[in-house]
Amino acid sequence: MKSTIVAFALVASAMTGVAHAAMTNHNPVDVQTQQAVANHTYAGKTRAEVKQELVQAQRDGQIAALRSLYQGS
C-alpha cells in the first residue's frame, strides 16, 4: 500500500515537472511598458462667473425647471 502511494507521488511529481517545462513565455523579455501621465489641470471659476451663471439660469427658467424636477414625489 505504501509503495503504491510512493509510486503515485513520484509519477505525479514527474508529471508536474514536465508540465512546467512545457509552458512557454509569450511575452518577450525586452518589451517595455509605457505609462502616460495625464496633466489635466482644472481651472476653477471665479465667484463672479458663478454668480453670473446663476443669474442667467434664473432668467432662462432653468432654476424653476430644476425645482419642479427635484420637488420630490
N, CA, C and O atoms as a MOPAC input file, in Angstrom:
PM7 MOZYME 1SCF
protein

 N      0.82200 1    -1.18700 1     0.00000 1
 C      0.00000 1     0.00000 1     0.00000 1
 C      0.86700 1     1.25200 1     0.00000 1
 O      0.62600 1     2.18400 1    -0.76700 1
 N      1.88800 1     1.26800 1     0.87500 1
 C      2.75900 1     2.43000 1     0.93800 1
 C      3.56300 1     2.57800 1    -0.34300 1
 O      3.83700 1     3.69200 1    -0.79100 1
 N      3.93600 1     1.45800 1    -0.92400 1
 C      4.71700 1     1.53700 1    -2.16400 1
 C      3.87500 1     2.10900 1    -3.30400 1
 O      4.40200 1     2.79200 1    -4.18200 1
 N      2.57300 1     1.83400 1    -3.29300 1
 C      1.68600 1     2.38600 1    -4.31500 1
 C      1.57300 1     3.90000 1    -4.15300 1
 O      1.58400 1     4.63400 1    -5.14200 1
 N      1.46500 1     4.36500 1    -2.92100 1
 C      1.35900 1     5.79800 1    -2.65600 1
 C      2.65400 1     6.49700 1    -3.04200 1
 O      2.63000 1     7.57600 1    -3.63500 1
 N      3.78300 1     5.88400 1    -2.70500 1
 C      5.08100 1     6.46900 1    -3.04500 1
 C      5.25100 1     6.51300 1    -4.56000 1
 O      5.73100 1     7.50800 1    -5.10300 1
 N      4.86200 1     5.44300 1    -5.24200 1
 C      4.96900 1     5.40900 1    -6.70200 1
 C      4.07100 1     6.47300 1    -7.32900 1
 O      4.47100 1     7.14500 1    -8.28000 1
 N      2.86800 1     6.62300 1    -6.80100 1
 C      1.95100 1     7.64400 1    -7.31300 1
 C      2.52400 1     9.04300 1    -7.09900 1
 O      2.43000 1     9.89500 1    -7.98200 1
 N      3.11300 1     9.27900 1    -5.93800 1
 C      3.70400 1    10.58300 1    -5.64500 1
 C      4.86000 1    10.88100 1    -6.58500 1
 O      5.00900 1    12.01300 1    -7.04500 1
 N      5.68100 1     9.87800 1    -6.87600 1
 C      6.79700 1    10.07200 1    -7.80000 1
 C      6.30600 1    10.38100 1    -9.21400 1
 O      6.83600 1    11.27100 1    -9.88000 1
 N      5.30400 1     9.65100 1    -9.66300 1
 C      4.75900 1     9.89100 1   -11.00300 1
 C      4.12300 1    11.28300 1   -11.07200 1
 O      4.29700 1    12.00200 1   -12.05600 1
 N      3.39000 1    11.65600 1   -10.02700 1
 C      2.74200 1    12.96700 1   -10.01800 1
 C      3.77600 1    14.08700 1   -10.03300 1
 O      3.60600 1    15.07600 1   -10.74600 1
 N      4.83800 1    13.94300 1    -9.25800 1
 C      5.86100 1    14.98700 1    -9.23800 1
 C      6.61300 1    15.04400 1   -10.55900 1
 O      7.01000 1    16.12300 1   -10.99900 1
 N      6.81300 1    13.89600 1   -11.19700 1
 C      7.47700 1    13.88900 1   -12.50100 1
 C      6.60600 1    14.56700 1   -13.55500 1
 O      7.12300 1    15.26300 1   -14.42900 1
 N      5.30200 1    14.37300 1   -13.48200 1
 C      4.40100 1    14.97200 1   -14.46500 1
 C      4.30000 1    16.48900 1   -14.28100 1
 O      4.18200 1    17.22100 1   -15.26400 1
 N      4.34600 1    16.96100 1   -13.05000 1
 C      4.28600 1    18.40900 1   -12.84700 1
 C      5.55400 1    19.07300 1   -13.35300 1
 O      5.50200 1    20.20200 1   -13.84100 1
 N      6.68100 1    18.40300 1   -13.24800 1
 C      7.92200 1    18.94200 1   -13.80600 1
 C      7.84000 1    19.06100 1   -15.31500 1
 O      8.33000 1    20.03300 1   -15.88900 1
 N      7.22300 1    18.07800 1   -15.96800 1
 C      7.05800 1    18.12000 1   -17.41700 1
 C      6.08700 1    19.23700 1   -17.79700 1
 O      6.29300 1    19.93300 1   -18.79200 1
 N      5.04900 1    19.40200 1   -17.02000 1
 C      4.06300 1    20.43800 1   -17.32200 1
 C      4.67600 1    21.82800 1   -17.20700 1
 O      4.38700 1    22.70200 1   -18.02400 1
 N      5.51500 1    22.04000 1   -16.20700 1
 C      6.16800 1    23.33700 1   -16.06000 1
 C      7.18400 1    23.56200 1   -17.16600 1
 O      7.36500 1    24.69300 1   -17.61700 1
 N      7.84200 1    22.51700 1   -17.60500 1
 C      8.82400 1    22.65800 1   -18.67100 1
 C      8.15300 1    22.96200 1   -20.00300 1
 O      8.75800 1    23.59600 1   -20.86700 1
 N      6.91500 1    22.52100 1   -20.18200 1
 C      6.22000 1    22.72200 1   -21.44600 1
 C      5.62900 1    24.12200 1   -21.57300 1
 O      5.23600 1    24.52000 1   -22.66900 1
 N      5.55700 1    24.86900 1   -20.48800 1
 C      4.97600 1    26.20600 1   -20.55100 1
 C      5.91700 1    27.13500 1   -21.30400 1
 O      7.13000 1    27.11500 1   -21.09500 1
 N      5.34600 1    27.94100 1   -22.17400 1
 C      6.14900 1    28.90100 1   -22.92500 1
 C      5.78300 1    30.30100 1   -22.49000 1
 O      4.65600 1    30.56500 1   -22.07100 1
 N      6.73100 1    31.17600 1   -22.59100 1
 C      6.51600 1    32.56900 1   -22.22800 1
 C      6.22700 1    33.34000 1   -23.50800 1
 O      7.09700 1    33.46000 1   -24.37100 1
 N      5.02500 1    33.85800 1   -23.63700 1
 C      4.63700 1    34.58200 1   -24.83900 1
 C      5.05500 1    36.04600 1   -24.79000 1
 O      4.92700 1    36.75500 1   -25.78900 1
 N      5.54700 1    36.50500 1   -23.66000 1
 C      5.95500 1    37.90100 1   -23.53400 1
 C      7.46500 1    37.99600 1   -23.68200 1
 O      8.19600 1    37.41200 1   -22.88200 1
 N      7.94700 1    38.71500 1   -24.68400 1
 C      9.39200 1    38.87900 1   -24.82400 1
 C      9.96500 1    39.63700 1   -23.63700 1
 O      9.28100 1    40.44700 1   -23.01100 1
 N     11.20500 1    39.36900 1   -23.34300 1
 C     11.83900 1    39.95000 1   -22.16800 1
 C     12.09900 1    41.43800 1   -22.36100 1
 O     12.01900 1    42.20000 1   -21.39700 1
 N     12.40900 1    41.87000 1   -23.57800 1
 C     12.81200 1    43.24700 1   -23.79800 1
 C     11.65000 1    44.20900 1   -24.05200 1
 O     11.87900 1    45.35600 1   -24.43400 1
 N     10.42800 1    43.77100 1   -23.84900 1
 C      9.27400 1    44.64600 1   -24.04800 1
 C      9.14100 1    45.56200 1   -22.84200 1
 O      9.17600 1    45.11300 1   -21.69600 1
 N      8.98600 1    46.85000 1   -23.11500 1
 C      8.83500 1    47.81700 1   -22.04000 1
 C      7.43300 1    48.39700 1   -22.09200 1
 O      6.89200 1    48.67000 1   -23.16400 1
 N      6.86700 1    48.57500 1   -20.93300 1
 C      5.54400 1    49.18300 1   -20.87100 1
 C      5.71400 1    50.67300 1   -20.63600 1
 O      6.64000 1    51.11000 1   -19.95200 1
 N      4.81400 1    51.43700 1   -21.20800 1
 C      4.87000 1    52.88200 1   -21.05500 1
 C      3.64500 1    53.34900 1   -20.28900 1
 O      2.55000 1    52.80500 1   -20.42900 1
 N      3.85900 1    54.35400 1   -19.49200 1
 C      2.75900 1    54.93400 1   -18.74400 1
 C      2.63600 1    56.39900 1   -19.12800 1
 O      3.63000 1    57.11800 1   -19.22400 1
 N      1.42400 1    56.81800 1   -19.34200 1
 C      1.17300 1    58.21600 1   -19.66700 1
 C      0.56200 1    58.90000 1   -18.45400 1
 O     -0.36900 1    58.38600 1   -17.83400 1
 N      1.08900 1    60.04000 1   -18.13600 1
 C      0.57600 1    60.80900 1   -17.01400 1
 C     -0.29800 1    61.92000 1   -17.57400 1
 O      0.15000 1    62.73000 1   -18.38600 1
 N     -1.52800 1    61.94900 1   -17.13800 1
 C     -2.45700 1    62.97300 1   -17.61700 1
 C     -2.26200 1    64.24600 1   -16.80900 1
 O     -2.34600 1    64.24400 1   -15.58100 1
 N     -2.00600 1    65.30900 1   -17.50800 1
 C     -1.82800 1    66.60200 1   -16.85100 1
 C     -3.05000 1    67.46900 1   -17.10700 1
 O     -2.98400 1    68.45800 1   -17.83700 1
 N     -4.15800 1    67.08800 1   -16.50200 1
 C     -5.38100 1    67.85900 1   -16.64800 1
 C     -5.49000 1    68.79300 1   -15.45500 1
 O     -5.80900 1    68.37800 1   -14.34000 1
 N     -5.22600 1    70.02400 1   -15.71000 1
 C     -5.39400 1    70.99700 1   -14.63800 1
 C     -6.74200 1    71.66500 1   -14.82100 1
 O     -7.06300 1    72.15700 1   -15.90300 1
 N     -7.51300 1    71.67800 1   -13.77400 1
 C     -8.84700 1    72.25800 1   -13.81800 1
 C     -8.74900 1    73.70400 1   -13.38200 1
 O     -8.35800 1    74.01300 1   -12.25600 1
 N     -9.10900 1    74.57200 1   -14.28800 1
 C     -9.13100 1    75.99000 1   -13.94900 1
 C    -10.50200 1    76.30100 1   -13.37000 1
 O    -11.50600 1    76.26700 1   -14.08200 1
 N    -10.54300 1    76.59600 1   -12.10900 1
 C    -11.80700 1    76.87100 1   -11.44400 1
 C    -12.40700 1    78.19400 1   -11.88600 1
 O    -11.73700 1    79.03000 1   -12.49200 1
 N    -13.66200 1    78.36300 1   -11.57500 1
 C    -14.37000 1    79.58900 1   -11.92700 1
 C    -14.28300 1    80.57000 1   -10.76700 1
 O    -14.17100 1    80.18500 1    -9.60300 1
 N    -14.33600 1    81.81200 1   -11.11200 1
 C    -14.34800 1    82.83400 1   -10.07100 1
 C    -15.76300 1    82.97400 1    -9.52100 1
 O    -16.72400 1    82.46800 1   -10.10000 1
 N    -15.86900 1    83.66200 1    -8.40400 1
 C    -17.19200 1    83.88600 1    -7.81200 1
 C    -18.08200 1    84.68200 1    -8.75500 1
 O    -19.28100 1    84.42500 1    -8.86400 1
 N    -17.48700 1    85.63600 1    -9.42500 1
 C    -18.26700 1    86.46600 1   -10.34500 1
 C    -18.82300 1    85.62900 1   -11.49000 1
 O    -19.95900 1    85.83700 1   -11.91600 1
 N    -18.03100 1    84.68700 1   -11.99000 1
 C    -18.50400 1    83.82000 1   -13.07800 1
 C    -19.64800 1    82.92700 1   -12.61300 1
 O    -20.62500 1    82.74000 1   -13.33800 1
 N    -19.53300 1    82.38100 1   -11.41900 1
 C    -20.58300 1    81.50800 1   -10.88700 1
 C    -21.86100 1    82.30100 1   -10.64900 1
 O    -22.95300 1    81.83900 1   -10.97900 1
 N    -21.72500 1    83.49600 1   -10.07400 1
 C    -22.91000 1    84.33400 1    -9.84700 1
 C    -23.58300 1    84.69400 1   -11.16300 1
 O    -24.81100 1    84.68900 1   -11.25700 1
 N    -22.78000 1    85.00700 1   -12.18400 1
 C    -23.34300 1    85.34800 1   -13.49100 1
 C    -24.09200 1    84.16200 1   -14.08500 1
 O    -25.15500 1    84.33200 1   -14.68200 1
 N    -23.53800 1    82.95200 1   -13.92400 1
 C    -24.22400 1    81.75000 1   -14.42000 1
 C    -25.54000 1    81.51700 1   -13.68300 1
 O    -26.53100 1    81.12100 1   -14.29600 1
 N    -25.55500 1    81.76000 1   -12.37800 1
 C    -26.79300 1    81.59400 1   -11.60900 1
 C    -27.85400 1    82.60700 1   -12.02400 1
 O    -29.03200 1    82.26800 1   -12.13700 1
 N    -27.43500 1    83.84300 1   -12.24900 1
 C    -28.38300 1    84.86600 1   -12.69300 1
 C    -28.94000 1    84.49800 1   -14.05700 1
 O    -30.14200 1    84.63000 1   -14.29200 1
 N    -28.08400 1    84.03800 1   -14.95700 1
 C    -28.52700 1    83.64700 1   -16.29700 1
 C    -29.47600 1    82.45000 1   -16.23300 1
 O    -30.47200 1    82.41500 1   -16.95600 1
 N    -29.17800 1    81.46800 1   -15.37200 1
 C    -30.05000 1    80.29600 1   -15.23500 1
 C    -31.40300 1    80.68400 1   -14.65900 1
 O    -32.42800 1    80.11100 1   -15.02600 1
 N    -31.40400 1    81.65400 1   -13.76000 1
 C    -32.67500 1    82.10200 1   -13.19100 1
 C    -33.50100 1    82.83200 1   -14.24200 1
 O    -34.72100 1    82.67500 1   -14.29100 1
 N    -32.85200 1    83.62200 1   -15.07300 1
 C    -33.56400 1    84.33600 1   -16.14400 1
 C    -34.12300 1    83.37000 1   -17.18400 1
 O    -35.22900 1    83.56300 1   -17.68800 1
 N    -33.35600 1    82.33200 1   -17.50100 1
 C    -33.77400 1    81.36500 1   -18.52600 1
 C    -34.86900 1    80.42500 1   -18.03300 1
 O    -35.52100 1    79.75900 1   -18.83800 1
 N    -35.07600 1    80.36400 1   -16.72700 1
 C    -36.08500 1    79.46000 1   -16.19200 1
 C    -35.52700 1    78.09000 1   -15.83600 1
 O    -36.28800 1    77.17600 1   -15.51700 1
 N    -34.21500 1    77.93700 1   -15.88500 1
 C    -33.60900 1    76.64300 1   -15.56100 1
 C    -33.74100 1    76.32000 1   -14.07900 1
 O    -33.91300 1    75.15800 1   -13.71000 1
 N    -33.66200 1    77.32400 1   -13.23800 1
 C    -33.77300 1    77.10100 1   -11.79400 1
 C    -35.17100 1    76.59900 1   -11.45000 1
 O    -35.32300 1    75.65600 1   -10.67400 1
 N    -36.19300 1    77.23100 1   -12.02700 1
 C    -37.57600 1    76.80500 1   -11.76900 1
 C    -37.81300 1    75.39400 1   -12.29200 1
 O    -38.51100 1    74.60300 1   -11.65900 1
 N    -37.23100 1    75.07900 1   -13.44900 1
 C    -37.39500 1    73.73400 1   -14.00400 1
 C    -36.73400 1    72.69500 1   -13.10600 1
 O    -37.27800 1    71.60900 1   -12.90600 1
 N    -35.57200 1    73.02200 1   -12.56800 1
 C    -34.89300 1    72.08500 1   -11.66900 1
 C    -35.65700 1    71.91300 1   -10.36200 1
 O    -35.72100 1    70.81300 1    -9.81300 1
 N    -36.23300 1    72.99900 1    -9.86900 1
 C    -37.02200 1    72.89200 1    -8.63300 1
 C    -38.22600 1    71.98500 1    -8.82600 1
 O    -38.54100 1    71.16900 1    -7.95900 1
 N    -38.90100 1    72.12800 1    -9.96300 1
 C    -40.07000 1    71.27300 1   -10.20200 1
 C    -39.64900 1    69.83200 1   -10.47200 1
 O    -40.37600 1    68.89700 1   -10.13800 1
 N    -38.47900 1    69.65500 1   -11.07400 1
 C    -37.99500 1    68.30600 1   -11.36500 1
 C    -37.60800 1    67.57000 1   -10.08500 1
 O    -37.93100 1    66.39500 1    -9.91100 1
 N    -36.91200 1    68.27400 1    -9.19400 1
 C    -36.43000 1    67.64500 1    -7.96500 1
 C    -37.32300 1    67.94500 1    -6.76800 1
 O    -36.86600 1    67.89500 1    -5.62600 1
 N    -38.57300 1    68.25300 1    -7.01500 1
 C    -39.50700 1    68.59000 1    -5.94800 1
 C    -39.76200 1    67.40200 1    -5.03600 1
 O    -40.01800 1    67.57700 1    -3.84500 1
 N    -39.69500 1    66.22300 1    -5.57300 1
 C    -39.95300 1    65.02700 1    -4.77700 1
 C    -41.26700 1    64.40700 1    -5.17600 1
 O    -42.02600 1    64.97000 1    -5.96400 1
 N    -41.52700 1    63.23200 1    -4.61800 1
 C    -42.76200 1    62.54300 1    -5.00400 1
 C    -43.80100 1    62.60200 1    -3.92300 1
 O    -44.89800 1    62.07000 1    -4.09100 1

